[in-house]
Amino acid sequence: MPVVTKTLPRKSAGNRHRVLHLNPVPTARLIAVVSLLLIGLGGLAIRLGWLQVREGQKLEAKARQVQTEKLDPLGRRRSIVDREGRLLAIDEERITVWAHPRYFHFPGDDPGQRRSTREVANRLAPLLGLDPDLLVARMGKQRSGVKLATNLEPSIGSRLKALRIDGIDFEHGPQRIYPQGPLFANVVGFLNLERVPQAGLEQSLERDLRSQESSIGIRRGGDGTPLPDGLRAGSMFRDDLKLQLTLDTRLQRVAQMELARQVKKWSAKRGVAMVMDARNGELLALTSVPTYDPNQFWRHKPGLFREWSVQDIYEPGSTFKPINIAIGLQEKVLNKSTRLNDTGSLQIGGWPIFNNDKSAYGLIDLPTTLQVSSNVAMVKAMQKLKPAIYWQWLDRIGIGSAPDTDLPGAVSGQLKSRTTFIENPIETATAAFGQGFALTPLKALQLHGMLVNGGKLVSPHITRGLRSGDNLATAGPANGLQMLDPAVCALVLNWLETVVEKGSGKATQVPGYRIGGKTGTAQKAANGVYISGARITSFVAHLPINDPRYVVLVVVDEPQGGNAYGSTVAAPVAKSIIEALLVIEQIPPNKPRISNKTLSKA
């Protein structure tokens, strides 16, 4: 390799001539340096490829986690309103107050000064409506994260914020409020403190009542500033839908008030009152006593949270006699001219059967059978029907099945097997006056609605669906599954009118209106055994007879006293409800029939 010699220019005569000798670079060293550079670059390329291909998704997820923030929805719920739009359940903003004693500081204090829990409690107590000692006790010796108060209205929160106390935080969120209190608790249900539905429609229609909210992902810059391009169109949308019920607050209030009065008067265990538009199955009222306040559910026993009128069964007693007579007329084993010899008692398979009042009424027709509520005559009437056909009818109208309804928790009734019913004459005999099988009050209401609706069996329900804004749905159209001849139903309703005019239903007479009805006083059974002295009293009304549409059912469980009957306990409640219904629905009066004599011969 040649040697390079460079001669530097002479600057002056005094300078020495200098020659710089450049040594050649060894080839091995050059190759080593270049190789090291290539290896380093190759390693970087491999690492870059590894990060992009192998670890790319994982690193991207970590980056997204740092760059974005996911905000979960607040879990707001849609409102519930009655058929006129009155609020029954609504989400309202409420505030929870948290204390962090380690940071207590008043405006104007020195930066290093810290206030005591007593000083802070004295300022907060007047606005919270709590004793300062209670606040001090709640904070105790904790340094942070103490919940002082919950469910505060925004106005109180604003006043607390105006104090500007460091160490006091405010958590905003929705709170479920029930403006009508106990009035609709049995139907609507409630949310617990964690906003988890526990009963009623709140639980059964959980998905429908959830407002349309979605989680929101917000992108942030390097300094944490939210970026607008992180929000999608419509991500902040919240619908204004509400669930509309068929119930009427005015009628519900009358029903609950009158029912509670009778339950208290007769020291009864419980009671239920129901009103249904038999043409379309809409319930206008459904109330039970005792009830509870869903705004303070923790103060009540859990047993009150279930609606027993759709979840408990009972033997309907004499209120089922009109259904039996309709079945006999439909099968043509009974007719307008049928006469039955009421001897006061009879023996069926070794079992004695008596009338409720132990009376013998002699030869009576079907209207009179209903008026005096004769057990003996009813047994003889249904003996005209073959047991197999009788059982088929009970099964066909759904005695042993649950009614088709949107009411939560509806259960099926109890009907003896076909073999047991046919082979044991006592079963057909007791079924003739409404015992030996069981159903819910809701099912009883549905079956009497069949008589009012011209033989069509409708599905009882309490919802009209979700509505937007101020829009409300109107009543649904007439419907139902045809089960009986309309002429049969009209005849039975005319006979039920005589029960109100001159029978056990006189307590429900309203001047100027034609009303039908039937009382019921049945023995109460538990686990297949009748409870000594325990009764279930009831009354069912049908109106107006000239243009049938509504059914009113009242059932009172275990009233006390020797004079506790359907006519004395349940009928007065039904009358109050009927009077309110006539006004609310603006049903005009009609002229009464010419004479009871003509009516009884119909």
C-alpha positions in Angstrom: 0.0 0.0 0.0 1.6 3.3 -1.0 2.6 5.9 1.6 1.0 9.3 1.4 3.2 12.3 2.3 1.9 15.8 2.6 4.1 18.8 2.7 2.6 21.8 4.7 3.2 25.2 3.2 6.0 27.4 4.6 4.5 30.4 6.5 7.6 32.1 7.3 11.3 31.7 7.3 11.4 30.8 10.9 9.0 27.9 10.6 10.4 24.3 10.4 9.3 22.1 7.5 6.8 19.5 8.9 5.7 16.3 7.2 2.6 14.4 8.4 2.7 10.7 7.8 -0.7 8.9 7.6 -0.5 5.2 8.5 -2.6 2.8 6.5 -5.8 1.4 8.2 -5.6 -2.4 8.6 -8.0 -4.2 6.4 -9.1 -6.5 9.3 -9.9 -3.5 11.5 -11.9 -1.9 8.8 -13.8 -5.1 8.2 -14.4 -5.4 11.9 -15.8 -1.9 12.3 -18.0 -2.2 9.3 -19.2 -5.6 10.5 -20.1 -4.2 14.0 -22.1 -1.4 12.3 -23.9 -3.9 10.1 -24.6 -6.2 13.1 -26.0 -3.3 15.1 -28.2 -2.1 12.2 -29.3 -5.7 11.7 -30.1 -6.1 15.3 -32.2 -2.9 15.3 -34.0 -4.0 12.2 -34.7 -7.4 13.8 -35.9 -5.7 17.0 -38.1 -3.3 15.0 -39.6 -6.1 13.1 -40.2 -8.1 16.3 -41.9 -5.1 17.9 -44.0 -4.4 14.9 -45.0 -7.9 13.9 -44.8 -10.0 17.1 -45.5 -7.4 19.8 -47.4 -4.9 17.7 -51.0 -5.6 18.9 -49.9 -5.8 22.6 -48.0 -2.5 22.4 -50.8 -0.8 20.5 -53.2 -1.9 23.2 -50.9 -0.4 25.9 -50.7 2.8 23.9 -54.5 3.0 23.5 -54.9 2.4 27.2 -52.6 5.4 28.0 -54.0 7.6 25.2 -57.8 6.9 25.7 -60.2 6.8 28.7 -63.3 4.7 28.7 -66.3 6.2 30.4 -69.0 3.7 31.4 -72.6 4.7 31.1 -74.4 5.9 34.2 -77.0 3.2 33.9 -79.9 5.7 33.6 -83.4 4.1 33.4 -86.5 5.1 31.5 -89.4 6.6 33.3 -92.6 4.7 34.0 -96.0 6.5 33.6 -99.6 5.6 34.0 -102.0 5.6 31.1 -102.5 9.4 31.4 -98.8 10.1 31.6 -98.5 10.6 35.4 -95.0 9.7 36.7 -94.7 6.4 38.6 -90.9 6.0 38.5 -88.2 8.4 37.4 -84.5 8.9 37.5 -83.4 12.2 39.2 -80.0 13.6 39.9 -78.8 13.0 43.4 -75.6 13.8 45.2 -73.4 11.8 47.6 -71.0 13.7 49.9 -67.6 12.3 50.6 -65.1 13.6 53.2 -61.3 13.4 53.3 -60.2 14.7 56.7 -56.5 14.7 55.8 -57.2 17.6 53.4 -59.6 19.7 55.5 -58.9 23.4 54.8 -61.2 26.5 54.8 -61.0 29.4 52.3 -58.4 32.0 53.6 -56.5 29.5 55.8 -52.7 29.3 55.7 -51.5 26.7 53.2 -50.3 24.4 55.9 -53.3 24.7 58.2 -55.6 21.7 58.6 -59.1 21.9 60.1 -60.5 19.3 62.6 -63.4 17.1 61.9 -65.4 19.0 64.5 -64.9 22.3 62.7 -66.0 20.9 59.4 -68.9 19.0 60.9 -70.2 22.3 62.5 -70.3 23.9 59.0 -71.9 21.0 57.2 -74.5 19.9 59.7 -77.0 22.7 59.2 -77.2 22.1 55.5 -77.3 18.3 55.7 -79.9 18.4 58.5 -77.8 16.2 60.7 -76.3 16.4 64.2 -72.6 17.6 64.1 -71.8 14.8 66.6 -73.1 12.2 64.1 -70.9 13.6 61.4 -67.9 13.6 63.7 -68.6 10.0 64.6 -68.9 8.9 61.0 -65.5 10.4 60.1 -63.9 9.0 63.3 -60.1 8.7 62.8 -60.3 7.9 59.1 -58.1 10.0 56.9 -60.0 9.7 53.6 -63.0 8.2 51.8 -65.8 8.8 54.4 -69.4 8.8 53.0 -71.2 11.6 54.9 -74.6 11.7 53.1 -76.4 10.2 50.1 -79.4 11.0 48.0 -79.1 14.8 48.4 -81.0 17.1 46.0 -78.8 19.2 43.6 -79.9 22.4 45.4 -78.4 21.2 48.7 -75.2 20.1 46.8 -74.8 23.6 45.4 -75.1 25.1 48.9 -72.5 22.7 50.2 -70.1 23.5 47.4 -70.5 27.2 48.1 -68.7 26.6 51.4 -65.5 25.8 49.4 -64.2 23.4 52.0 -61.1 21.5 50.8 -61.5 17.7 51.5 -65.2 17.6 50.7 -66.1 15.8 47.4 -69.4 15.4 45.6 -70.4 12.4 43.5 -73.3 13.0 41.1 -75.5 10.2 39.8 -79.0 9.1 39.1 -81.4 8.0 41.8 -84.6 6.1 41.2 -87.6 8.0 42.6 -91.2 6.7 43.0 -93.4 9.9 43.2 -96.5 7.9 44.0 -94.9 6.2 47.0 -96.7 2.9 48.0 -99.5 3.4 45.5 -97.9 1.3 42.7 -95.2 -0.5 44.7 -96.9 -3.9 44.2 -96.7 -3.5 40.4 -93.6 -1.3 39.6 -91.2 -2.7 42.2 -88.0 -0.9 43.1 -84.2 -0.7 42.7 -81.9 -1.4 45.7 -79.2 1.0 46.7 -76.8 -0.5 44.1 -79.6 0.2 41.5 -80.2 -3.5 40.9 -83.9 -4.3 40.3 -85.5 -6.4 43.0 -89.2 -6.7 42.2 -92.1 -5.8 39.9 -91.8 -4.4 36.4 -88.4 -2.9 37.4 -87.1 -6.5 37.5 -89.2 -8.3 34.8 -88.7 -5.5 32.2 -85.1 -4.7 33.1 -83.9 -4.6 29.5 -86.8 -2.4 28.3 -86.2 0.1 31.1 -82.5 0.6 30.5 -81.9 3.8 28.7 -80.0 3.5 25.4 -76.5 4.4 26.7 -73.1 3.2 25.5 -69.6 3.4 26.9 -67.7 6.4 25.6 -64.0 6.2 24.6 -62.2 9.6 24.8 -58.8 10.1 23.2 -56.3 12.2 25.0 -53.2 14.1 23.9 -49.7 13.7 25.5 -50.7 16.3 28.2 -54.0 14.5 28.9 -56.1 17.0 27.0 -59.3 15.3 25.5 -59.2 15.3 21.7 -62.5 16.0 19.9 -61.9 13.4 17.3 -62.2 10.7 19.9 -66.0 11.0 20.1 -68.2 9.3 17.5 -71.4 10.9 16.2 -74.3 10.0 18.5 -72.0 8.7 21.3 -73.6 11.2 23.8 -77.2 10.3 22.7 -79.7 9.3 25.3 -83.3 8.4 24.4 -86.4 9.9 25.9 -88.5 6.8 25.9 -90.8 5.9 28.8 -92.8 2.9 29.7 -96.6 3.6 29.7 -98.9 1.4 31.8 -102.6 0.8 31.4 -103.2 1.7 35.1 -105.0 4.8 36.2 -103.6 6.6 39.2 -107.0 8.1 40.3 -108.7 4.7 40.3 -105.7 3.0 41.9 -105.8 5.5 44.8 -109.5 4.9 45.4 -109.1 1.1 45.3 -106.1 1.1 47.7 -107.7 3.5 50.1 -111.0 1.6 50.3 -109.3 -1.8 50.4 -107.0 -0.7 53.2 -110.0 0.5 55.2 -111.8 -2.8 55.0 -108.7 -4.9 55.7 -108.1 -2.9 58.9 -111.8 -2.9 59.8 -112.0 -6.7 59.6 -108.5 -7.4 60.9 -107.8 -9.3 57.7 -104.5 -10.8 56.6 -104.4 -9.1 53.2 -106.5 -8.0 50.3 -106.4 -7.2 46.6 -108.6 -5.1 44.2 -108.5 -5.3 40.4 -110.3 -3.6 37.6 -110.0 -4.8 34.0 -111.3 -3.6 30.6 -112.6 -7.0 29.5 -112.6 -5.9 25.8 -108.9 -5.7 25.5 -107.5 -7.0 28.8 -106.1 -3.7 30.1 -106.0 -3.4 33.9 -107.1 0.0 35.1 -106.3 -0.8 38.7 -104.3 -3.4 40.6 -103.6 -2.8 44.2 -102.9 -5.0 47.2 -102.8 -4.4 51.0 -100.5 -4.3 52.9 -98.0 -2.5 50.7 -94.7 -0.7 51.1 -92.8 2.4 50.2 -90.3 1.7 47.4 -88.4 4.9 48.2 -87.6 3.3 51.6 -87.8 -0.4 50.8 -85.3 -1.3 53.5 -87.9 -0.5 56.2 -90.2 -3.2 55.1 -90.3 -7.0 55.2 -89.3 -8.8 52.0 -92.6 -10.7 51.9 -94.4 -7.5 50.9 -92.3 -7.2 47.7 -94.3 -9.9 45.8 -97.7 -9.3 44.3 -99.8 -12.1 45.7 -102.7 -11.6 43.3 -100.7 -13.1 40.5 -98.4 -15.4 42.6 -100.7 -17.0 45.2 -103.6 -19.3 44.5 -106.9 -19.7 46.3 -110.2 -21.5 46.0 -112.6 -19.0 44.4 -115.8 -20.4 46.0 -119.1 -19.0 44.8 -117.6 -16.4 42.5 -117.0 -19.4 40.2 -120.6 -20.4 40.0 -121.4 -18.1 37.0 -118.6 -19.7 35.1 -120.0 -23.2 35.8 -123.5 -22.1 34.8 -122.1 -20.7 31.5 -120.4 -24.1 30.8 -123.6 -25.9 31.5 -125.5 -23.6 29.1 -122.9 -23.9 26.5 -123.2 -27.7 26.6 -127.0 -27.4 26.6 -127.4 -29.4 29.8 -128.9 -26.2 31.3 -131.3 -23.7 29.9 -133.5 -20.8 30.9 -136.2 -23.2 32.2 -133.9 -25.3 34.3 -135.3 -25.9 37.8 -133.3 -27.5 40.6 -134.5 -29.0 43.9 -132.5 -27.5 46.8 -133.0 -29.8 49.7 -130.5 -27.9 51.9 -128.0 -30.8 52.0 -126.9 -33.9 50.2 -124.3 -36.7 50.4 -121.7 -37.3 47.7 -119.5 -40.3 48.2 -120.0 -40.2 51.9 -119.2 -36.5 52.1 -122.0 -34.1 53.3 -122.6 -30.9 51.4 -124.6 -28.0 52.8 -125.6 -24.5 51.8 -123.7 -21.8 53.4 -126.7 -20.7 55.6 -127.9 -24.3 56.1 -131.2 -23.3 54.4 -133.3 -25.4 51.9 -134.7 -23.3 49.1 -136.8 -26.0 47.4 -137.4 -25.9 43.6 -135.5 -22.9 42.3 -134.4 -21.6 38.9 -130.8 -20.7 37.9 -131.2 -16.9 38.6 -132.4 -17.7 42.1 -129.5 -20.2 42.5 -127.1 -17.4 41.9 -129.1 -15.0 44.1 -129.1 -17.2 47.2 -125.7 -18.8 46.2 -127.0 -22.4 46.7 -124.3 -25.0 46.8 -126.8 -27.9 46.7 -128.5 -26.5 43.5 -125.1 -26.0 41.9 -124.0 -29.6 42.6 -127.3 -30.9 41.0 -126.8 -28.5 38.0 -123.3 -29.7 37.2 -124.3 -33.3 37.8 -126.1 -33.0 34.5 -122.8 -32.6 32.7 -120.6 -35.6 32.2 -117.5 -35.4 34.4 -115.1 -35.9 31.5 -116.6 -33.0 29.6 -116.7 -30.9 32.7 -113.0 -31.5 33.3 -112.2 -30.7 29.6 -113.9 -27.3 30.1 -112.0 -26.5 33.2 -108.8 -27.5 31.4 -109.7 -25.5 28.3 -110.3 -22.3 30.1 -106.9 -22.6 31.8 -107.6 -23.5 35.4 -104.4 -25.5 35.6 -102.3 -23.0 33.7 -100.9 -19.5 34.2 -102.8 -16.7 32.4 -101.0 -15.1 29.4 -99.9 -11.8 31.0 -97.1 -9.3 31.3 -97.5 -9.2 35.1 -94.3 -10.5 36.6 -94.4 -13.9 38.4 -97.8 -15.1 37.3 -98.3 -18.7 38.4 -100.6 -21.5 37.2 -103.5 -22.8 39.1 -104.2 -26.3 40.4 -106.6 -28.7 38.8 -106.9 -32.4 39.7 -105.9 -34.9 37.1 -108.5 -36.0 34.6 -108.6 -39.5 36.2 -109.0 -38.3 39.7 -111.7 -35.8 38.7 -113.7 -38.4 36.8 -113.4 -41.2 39.2 -114.3 -39.3 42.4 -117.8 -37.8 42.4 -116.8 -35.5 45.3 -114.4 -33.7 43.0 -117.1 -32.7 40.5 -119.4 -31.8 43.4 -117.0 -29.4 45.1 -115.9 -27.9 41.8 -119.6 -27.0 41.2 -119.4 -24.4 44.0 -115.8 -23.3 43.4 -113.7 -25.5 45.7 -111.4 -28.4 45.2 -109.3 -26.5 42.7 -107.3 -23.3 42.9 -106.4 -20.3 40.8 -104.9 -16.8 41.3 -107.1 -13.7 41.6 -105.8 -12.6 38.2 -107.1 -15.8 36.6 -110.5 -15.3 38.3 -110.6 -11.8 36.8 -109.7 -13.1 33.4 -112.5 -15.7 33.5 -115.1 -13.2 34.5 -113.8 -11.0 31.8 -114.7 -13.8 29.4 -118.4 -13.4 30.4 -118.3 -9.7 29.9 -116.4 -9.9 26.6 -119.1 -12.1 24.9 -117.2 -15.3 25.5 -113.8 -14.1 24.4 -110.9 -14.9 26.7 -108.4 -11.9 26.8 -104.9 -11.6 28.1 -104.8 -9.4 31.2 -101.9 -6.9 31.0 -100.7 -3.6 32.4 -98.3 -2.2 29.8 -98.9 -0.3 26.6 -95.3 -0.2 25.5 -92.5 2.4 25.2 -93.4 5.9 24.1 -91.2 8.8 23.1 -91.5 12.4 24.4 -95.0 13.4 25.2 -96.7 10.8 23.0 -99.1 8.4 24.8 -100.7 5.3 23.4 -104.5 4.9 23.4 -106.4 1.9 24.6 -105.8 -1.2 22.6 -108.5 -2.8 20.3 -110.9 -5.4 21.4 -109.6 -8.9 21.1 -109.7 -12.4 22.7 -110.1 -16.1 22.0 -113.7 -17.1 21.5 -114.6 -19.7 24.2 -118.3 -19.3 24.8 -121.4 -18.4 22.8 -122.1 -14.6 23.2 -125.8 -15.4 23.8 -124.8 -17.6 26.8 -122.7 -14.9 28.3 -125.4 -12.3 27.9 -127.9 -14.6 29.7 -125.5 -15.2 32.6 -124.8 -11.5 32.9 -128.6 -10.8 33.1 -128.9 -13.3 35.9 -125.9 -11.8 37.7 -127.8 -8.5 37.6 -130.5 -10.0 39.7 -127.9 -10.9 42.3 -127.1 -7.2 42.8 -130.8 -6.2 42.6 -132.2 -8.6 45.1 -129.5 -11.1 46.1 -126.3 -11.1 48.1 -124.8 -8.3 46.0 -127.2 -5.5 47.0 -124.3 -3.6 48.6 -123.0 -2.7 45.2 -126.1 -1.1 43.8 -125.6 2.3 42.2 -128.8 4.2 41.3 -129.2 4.5 37.5 -126.8 1.8 36.6 -127.2 -1.8 35.7 -124.5 -3.8 37.5 -124.1 -7.5 37.8 -122.1 -9.3 40.5 -121.4 -12.4 42.6 -120.2 -12.8 46.1 -117.9 -15.5 47.4 -117.1 -16.9 50.8 -114.8 -19.9 50.6 -113.0 -22.1 53.1 -109.2 -21.5 53.0 -107.0 -24.4 52.4 -103.3 -24.8 53.0 -101.2 -27.8 51.9 -104.4 -29.7 50.9 -106.1 -29.2 54.3 -108.8 -26.7 55.1 -107.9 -24.3 57.9 -110.5 -24.2 60.6 -112.4 -20.9 60.7 -110.3 -19.3 58.0 -112.1 -17.8 55.1 -111.4 -15.9 51.8 -114.2 -13.5 51.0 -114.6 -12.0 47.5 -116.9 -10.1 45.2 -116.8 -9.8 41.4 -118.8 -7.1 39.5 -119.7 -6.7 35.9 -120.7 -3.4 34.3 -122.6 -1.9 32.7 -124.9 -4.8 31.9 -126.5 -3.0 29.0 -123.0 -2.5 27.4 -120.7 -4.9 29.2 -117.1 -3.8 29.4 -115.5 -3.7 32.9 -114.8 -6.3 35.6 -114.1 -5.5 39.2 -112.7 -8.1 41.6 -112.0 -7.7 45.3 -110.6 -10.5 47.4 -110.0 -10.2 51.2 -108.0 -13.0 52.9 -108.9 -14.2 56.4 -111.2 -11.4 57.6 -112.1 -11.9 61.3 -115.6 -12.0 62.8 -118.8 -14.1 62.6 -120.3 -11.8 60.0 -117.3 -11.8 57.6 -118.7 -12.7 54.1 -118.2 -11.6 50.6 -121.3 -9.4 50.9 -120.1 -7.6 54.0 -116.3 -7.4 53.5 -115.5 -7.4 49.8 -118.7 -5.9 48.2 -118.4 -2.4 49.9 -114.9 -2.0 48.4 -116.2 -3.0 45.0 -119.0 -0.4 45.2 -116.5 2.4 46.0 -114.4 1.4 43.1 -117.4 1.1 40.7 -118.5 4.6 41.7 -115.0 6.0 40.9 -114.8 4.0 37.7 -118.2 5.4 36.4 -116.9 8.9 36.9 -113.4 8.4 35.5 -114.7 6.6 32.4 -117.7 8.9 32.1 -120.2 6.1 31.8 -123.6 7.6 31.4 -126.5 6.2 33.6 -129.2 4.0 32.0 -132.7 3.3 32.9 -133.3 0.3 35.2 -135.4 -2.6 34.0 -139.2 -2.3 34.4 -139.5 -4.9 37.1 -137.6 -7.5 39.0 -140.4 -10.0 38.2 -139.8 -9.7 34.5 -136.0 -9.9 35.1 -136.3 -13.1 37.1 -138.2 -14.8 34.3 -135.6 -13.9 31.7 
